[in-house]
């Protein structure tokens, strides 16, 4: 019974962690589709991708430490 409760708790935490990740990814999608075509905006796109990757990585690492 205890193992089932832990499994359900972990599933809920993962689900709650995915919601902000999906929101950030979806909000960046238009920028990632439009900005690369402007030569002056390439560095901004790379910065957005780097920030998204860093945020996702830190989210995954922090979830594994528990």
C-alpha positions as CSV (number, residue, x, y, z in Angstrom):
1,X,0.0,0.0,0.0
2,X,2.8,2.4,0.9
3,X,4.6,1.7,-2.4
4,X,1.4,2.5,-4.3
5,X,1.1,5.8,-2.5
6,X,4.7,6.8,-3.3
7,X,4.2,5.9,-6.9
8,X,1.1,8.0,-7.1
9,X,2.8,10.9,-5.3
10,X,5.8,10.8,-7.8
11,X,3.4,10.7,-10.7
12,X,1.6,13.7,-9.5
13,X,4.9,15.6,-8.9
14,X,6.0,14.8,-12.5
15,X,2.7,15.9,-13.9
16,X,2.8,19.2,-12.0
17,X,6.4,19.8,-13.1
18,X,5.5,19.1,-16.7
19,X,2.8,21.8,-16.8
20,X,5.2,24.8,-16.5
21,X,7.7,23.1,-18.8
22,X,5.0,22.8,-21.5
23,X,3.9,26.4,-21.0
24,X,7.4,27.7,-21.4
25,X,8.0,25.6,-24.4
26,X,4.8,26.5,-26.1
27,X,5.3,30.2,-25.4
28,X,8.8,30.1,-26.9
29,X,7.6,28.2,-30.1
30,X,6.5,31.3,-32.1
31,X,9.8,33.1,-31.3
32,X,11.8,30.0,-32.3
33,X,9.9,29.8,-35.5
34,X,10.2,33.5,-36.5
35,X,13.4,34.9,-35.0
36,X,15.9,32.6,-36.8
37,X,15.0,34.1,-40.2
38,X,16.1,37.6,-39.1
39,X,19.9,37.7,-39.2
40,X,20.2,40.1,-36.3
41,X,18.0,37.8,-34.0
42,X,20.1,34.7,-34.3
43,X,21.9,35.4,-31.0
44,X,18.6,35.9,-29.2
45,X,17.3,32.6,-30.5
46,X,20.4,30.8,-29.3
47,X,20.0,32.5,-25.9
48,X,16.4,31.4,-25.6
49,X,17.3,27.8,-26.5
50,X,20.2,27.8,-24.0
51,X,17.9,29.2,-21.3
52,X,15.2,26.6,-22.0
53,X,17.8,23.8,-22.0
54,X,19.3,25.0,-18.7
55,X,15.9,25.4,-17.1
56,X,14.9,21.9,-18.2
57,X,18.1,20.4,-17.0
58,X,18.0,22.0,-13.6
59,X,14.4,20.9,-13.2
60,X,15.3,17.3,-14.0
61,X,18.4,17.3,-11.7
62,X,16.5,18.8,-8.8
63,X,13.8,16.2,-9.2
64,X,16.3,13.4,-9.0
65,X,18.0,14.7,-5.8
66,X,15.0,13.8,-3.6
